[in-house]
Amino acid sequence: MNTQVLTVSSKGQISLPIEMRRKMSIETGDKLVAYANGDTIILKTISVPSVEDCKAAWAEAQTWAASVGYKEEDINDIIKDYRKKKREQA
């Protein structure tokens, strides 16, 4: 594991050392998500889906919904049922 000591700026910012960015292929504009648990912070690179990826996922979801007989007017009832089940599990 590559360990580096980072310093937090007065604006609450940190800089990732260039060696770490290169090793992880992190480039300007890339997105990271921060997970915090107790006194531990974990950074993970994430990719934001493209418009094309979203359209493809939407088309796949529509195809699946049609294959099981769901119609657009069923959506609100499906969401209500799901939320009710989640509350009952809690």
Secondary structure as the mmCIF struct_conf table of DSSP 4:
data_model
#
loop_
_struct_conf.conf_type_id
_struct_conf.id
_struct_conf.beg_label_comp_id
_struct_conf.beg_label_asym_id
_struct_conf.beg_label_seq_id
_struct_conf.end_label_comp_id
_struct_conf.end_label_asym_id
_struct_conf.end_label_seq_id
TURN_TY1_P TURN_TY1_P1 SER A 10 LYS A 11
BEND BEND1 GLY A 12 GLY A 12
HELX_RH_AL_P HELX_RH_AL_P1 ILE A 18 LYS A 23
TURN_TY1_P TURN_TY1_P2 MET A 24 SER A 25
TURN_TY1_P TURN_TY1_P3 THR A 28 GLY A 29
STRN STRN1 LYS A 31 ASN A 37
TURN_TY1_P TURN_TY1_P4 GLY A 38 ASP A 39
STRN STRN2 THR A 40 ILE A 46
HELX_LH_PP_P HELX_LH_PP_P1 VAL A 48 SER A 50
HELX_RH_AL_P HELX_RH_AL_P2 VAL A 51 SER A 67
TURN_TY1_P TURN_TY1_P5 VAL A 68 GLY A 69
HELX_RH_3T_P HELX_RH_3T_P1 GLU A 72 ASP A 74
HELX_RH_AL_P HELX_RH_AL_P3 ILE A 75 GLN A 89
#
